[in-house]
Amino acid sequence: MLTTRSFLLRVVPALATLLFALGTAPAAQSARTTAGSRSAFHPQAIESLAPAAPALLVQRHSVWLEVPRDAAGPLEIELVASARPALLAIDVQPPLVQAQPGSLARFTVTFSGRPAFRAAAFTLAFRERAGGTTLGEIPVDLQRGVGGARSTKEAAYATLEALLGEVRGGAYVLGDREEGIAKLEHALEELGESLEAELWARDEFGVIDQNRLDVEKGAEVFHEERECAQKTFDAIRQGEISDEGLRAELLGLIDTLVFADRLLAETAILDALAAGGDAEEIAEAEEHLAEGDALVAAAAAESDLRTVAALLYAAMDGEYRHAWKEAVDSH
């Protein structure tokens, strides 16, 4: 029977989580060929890595393939990953398994590294080494999960801080490392300022609300977030970052900040509706939210970084900020 399982991973020290979902797909050659997976979480591996490599993860999975019973003889089978996501290392042991017809070919797969914020998908394929025939596949969906707007931003801060440390240490390819470091430092500073407690609302117990801002000072969060995005784009361009993995991580990080801004605006609108706020102001807030979404969609269709940046700036510190402000002023 084909099954799909989900596994939750910890990120150290970020507050975000990563979700790996391993499932099975129909076999390419035989209806009797099935593939599956079992998982074991190893927290000690993460703890041992944490002091030297913050934000790294280690997750191990046991995967198996039922070899077709009608195979002509023993098969040499390897497990290969297609389109490996940037910043994610995949180790397969043993590299090659010799399996009899009807037996199980078993492998241990270890994922390590820090996958990009953007969702990614790839496939683990059981392949007959001699002929290159795919005998079975396990699709892997990878997405860095997010909680509230604030925890999302805190996770982005931890990741950006870790990336900055790596760039300072000489990692990745930058045409102008000094300029790249300066811009990333500025971006981290701006993101930190957006997390200042005074800009956020608190609940009745005095705990900072994940998705609500101070009604008087909260607009500053959108401005600081936009400044962080701008300095991050500057780091990519002026720092001449050519490393695809680092670029993907930084661009994905900006995406999460856009997500956080939208969540703040949407929460304010929902609160206004629940409170019976002024209908006209709420309608204006909803219009700004929709216009922000349109800008983000336009940015996703662009390849020129300057154009992408301009569209996202207008969404973050323009439409989403206005949507939040209209909503909080409506009641």
C-alpha positions in Angstrom: 0.0 0.0 0.0 1.3 3.4 -0.9 1.7 5.9 2.1 2.6 9.5 2.7 4.2 10.6 5.9 5.2 14.0 7.2 8.1 14.8 9.6 8.8 17.9 11.5 12.4 19.2 11.8 13.9 21.6 14.3 16.1 24.5 13.1 18.8 25.7 15.5 18.5 28.5 16.6 15.7 29.8 14.4 12.1 29.6 15.6 10.8 28.5 12.2 10.4 24.8 11.4 11.0 22.8 8.3 8.7 20.2 7.0 9.8 17.2 4.9 6.9 15.1 3.5 8.0 11.8 2.0 5.5 9.9 0.0 5.5 7.2 -2.7 4.7 7.3 -6.3 3.6 4.4 -8.6 6.5 2.4 -9.9 7.7 3.1 -13.4 8.0 -0.6 -14.5 5.8 -2.9 -12.5 2.6 -2.6 -10.5 4.2 -4.9 -8.0 7.1 -2.5 -7.4 6.5 -0.3 -4.4 8.6 2.2 -2.5 8.3 3.6 1.0 10.0 5.3 3.9 10.5 5.3 7.6 12.0 8.1 9.6 14.1 8.5 12.8 14.8 11.9 14.3 18.2 12.4 15.8 18.2 15.4 18.1 21.7 14.7 19.3 23.0 15.3 15.8 21.5 18.7 15.7 22.8 19.6 19.2 26.3 18.6 18.2 26.2 20.8 15.2 24.7 23.8 16.8 27.7 25.5 18.4 29.7 25.5 15.1 27.0 25.7 12.6 23.8 27.5 13.7 20.6 26.9 11.7 21.7 23.5 10.4 19.5 20.5 10.5 20.1 16.8 10.3 17.3 14.4 9.5 17.7 10.7 8.6 15.2 8.5 6.8 15.2 4.8 6.0 13.8 4.2 2.5 13.1 1.0 0.8 12.1 -0.5 -2.5 10.4 -3.8 -3.1 12.3 -5.3 -6.1 10.1 -6.7 -8.8 9.6 -10.5 -8.4 9.8 -11.0 -12.1 13.2 -9.5 -12.4 15.6 -11.7 -14.4 18.2 -11.8 -11.6 19.9 -9.8 -8.9 19.8 -6.0 -9.5 22.3 -3.4 -8.6 20.2 -0.5 -7.3 21.1 3.1 -6.4 19.1 5.9 -4.9 19.5 9.2 -6.6 18.0 12.7 -5.9 16.8 14.8 -8.8 17.0 18.6 -8.7 18.6 18.9 -5.2 17.5 22.1 -3.5 20.2 24.7 -2.9 21.9 24.6 0.5 20.7 21.1 1.2 23.1 18.2 1.3 21.8 14.7 0.7 23.9 11.6 1.7 22.8 8.1 0.7 24.2 5.0 2.3 25.0 2.5 1.1 25.7 4.0 -2.4 24.7 0.8 -4.1 22.6 -2.2 -3.1 22.6 -5.6 -4.7 19.1 -7.0 -4.3 17.4 -10.3 -5.3 13.9 -10.3 -7.0 11.2 -9.9 -4.4 13.5 -8.6 -1.7 13.8 -5.1 -0.3 16.5 -2.7 -1.3 17.1 -0.5 1.7 18.9 2.8 2.0 19.5 5.5 4.7 19.1 9.0 3.5 20.5 11.9 5.5 19.4 15.5 4.8 21.6 18.2 6.2 22.1 21.9 5.7 19.8 24.8 5.6 17.3 24.6 2.7 16.1 27.9 1.2 12.9 29.5 2.5 11.2 29.0 -0.8 9.3 25.8 -1.1 11.0 23.1 -3.2 10.3 19.7 -4.4 12.5 16.9 -5.7 12.4 13.2 -6.1 14.3 10.3 -4.7 14.5 7.7 -7.4 15.5 4.0 -7.1 17.5 3.3 -10.3 18.9 0.2 -11.8 22.5 1.0 -12.2 23.2 -1.1 -15.3 20.4 0.3 -17.5 19.5 3.4 -15.7 15.9 2.3 -15.4 13.8 3.9 -12.7 12.2 1.2 -10.5 10.3 3.4 -8.1 10.2 7.0 -6.8 9.6 8.8 -3.5 8.6 12.5 -4.0 9.9 14.9 -1.4 8.2 18.2 -0.7 10.3 20.7 1.2 9.0 23.9 2.8 10.2 26.0 5.6 7.2 26.3 7.7 6.1 29.6 9.3 4.0 30.5 12.3 2.9 34.0 13.2 4.2 37.1 11.6 6.6 37.8 14.4 8.0 34.3 14.7 8.5 34.3 10.9 10.5 37.5 11.2 12.5 36.1 14.1 13.4 33.1 12.1 14.4 35.3 9.2 16.6 37.3 11.5 18.3 34.1 12.8 18.9 32.9 9.2 20.2 36.2 8.0 22.5 36.4 11.0 23.9 33.0 10.2 24.4 33.8 6.5 26.2 37.0 7.4 28.5 35.0 9.7 29.3 32.6 6.9 29.9 35.4 4.4 32.3 37.1 6.9 34.1 33.8 7.2 34.7 33.6 3.4 31.9 31.3 2.3 30.1 31.7 -1.0 31.2 33.6 -4.1 31.0 37.4 -4.0 32.6 39.8 -6.4 32.8 42.5 -3.7 32.7 40.7 -0.3 33.3 43.9 1.7 30.3 45.6 0.1 28.2 42.5 0.5 29.0 42.2 4.2 28.2 45.9 4.8 24.8 45.6 3.1 23.9 42.4 4.9 24.9 44.0 8.2 22.6 46.9 7.5 19.8 44.6 6.5 20.1 42.7 9.7 20.0 45.9 11.7 16.8 47.0 10.0 15.2 43.7 10.5 16.1 43.8 14.2 14.5 47.2 14.6 11.3 45.9 13.2 11.2 43.4 16.1 11.4 46.2 18.8 8.9 45.3 21.4 7.4 48.8 21.5 6.1 48.4 18.0 4.0 45.3 18.8 0.7 44.9 20.6 0.5 42.8 23.7 -2.3 40.5 25.0 -4.1 40.8 28.3 -1.2 38.9 30.0 1.4 41.3 28.6 2.7 38.8 26.1 3.7 40.2 22.7 1.1 39.3 20.1 2.4 37.4 17.1 0.2 39.0 14.5 -0.8 42.4 15.8 1.1 45.7 16.0 0.9 48.7 18.3 -1.8 50.9 16.8 0.3 54.1 17.2 3.8 52.9 16.3 3.1 49.7 14.3 3.4 51.3 10.9 7.2 51.5 11.5 7.4 47.7 11.2 6.5 47.9 7.5 9.1 50.6 6.9 11.9 48.7 8.7 11.0 45.5 6.8 11.1 47.3 3.5 14.5 48.7 4.4 15.8 45.2 5.3 14.6 44.0 1.9 16.2 46.9 0.1 19.6 46.3 1.8 19.3 42.6 1.0 18.7 43.3 -2.7 21.7 45.8 -2.5 23.9 43.0 -1.1 23.0 40.8 -4.0 23.7 43.4 -6.6 26.4 45.6 -5.2 28.1 42.6 -3.4 28.0 40.8 -6.7 26.7 37.6 -5.2 26.9 35.0 -7.9 26.5 31.9 -5.6 23.1 30.5 -6.6 22.5 28.9 -3.2 23.1 32.1 -1.3 21.0 34.2 -3.8 18.1 31.7 -3.4 18.3 31.9 0.4 18.3 35.7 0.4 15.5 36.1 -2.1 13.5 33.5 -0.2 14.1 35.4 3.0 12.7 38.5 1.4 9.6 36.5 0.4 9.0 35.6 4.0 9.1 39.2 5.1 6.5 40.0 2.4 4.4 37.2 3.8 4.8 38.6 7.3 3.6 42.1 6.2 0.6 40.6 4.4 -0.3 38.6 7.5 -0.2 41.7 9.7 -2.5 43.6 7.3 -4.9 40.7 6.9 -5.1 40.2 10.7 -5.9 43.8 11.2 -8.7 43.6 8.6 -10.2 40.5 10.2 -10.1 42.3 13.6 -11.8 45.3 12.1 -14.6 43.2 10.7 -15.0 41.4 14.0 -15.2 44.7 15.8 -17.8 46.1 13.4 -15.5 48.8 12.2 -16.4 51.5 9.6 -17.4 49.6 6.4 -15.9 52.2 4.1 -12.5 52.2 5.7 -12.5 48.4 5.9 -13.3 48.3 2.1 -10.4 50.6 1.5 -8.2 48.3 3.5 -9.3 45.3 1.5 -8.5 47.2 -1.7 -5.0 48.0 -0.5 -4.5 44.3 0.4 -5.6 43.2 -3.0 -3.4 45.7 -4.7 -0.4 44.5 -2.6 -1.2 40.9 -3.7 -1.2 42.1 -7.3 2.2 43.7 -6.9 3.6 40.5 -5.3 2.2 38.4 -8.2 3.8 40.8 -10.7 7.1 40.5 -8.9 7.0 36.7 -9.1 6.7 36.9 -12.8 9.7 39.2 -13.2 13.3 38.1 -13.6 15.0 41.6 -13.4 16.0 42.1 -9.7 15.5 45.9 -9.9 12.0 45.5 -11.1 11.3 42.8 -8.5 12.6 45.0 -5.8 10.5 48.0 -6.8 7.3 45.9 -6.9 7.9 44.4 -3.5 8.8 47.7 -1.9 5.5 49.1 -3.1 3.7 46.1 -1.7 5.4 46.0 1.7 5.7 49.6 2.7 2.9 50.8 0.5 -0.2 48.7 0.0 0.1 46.3 3.0 1.0 49.2 5.3 -2.0 51.2 4.1 -4.2 48.2 4.4 -3.1 47.8 8.0 -3.6 51.5 8.8 -7.0 51.7 7.3 -8.1 48.6 9.2 -6.8 49.8 12.6 -8.3 53.2 12.1 -11.7 51.8 11.3 -12.7 51.0 14.9 
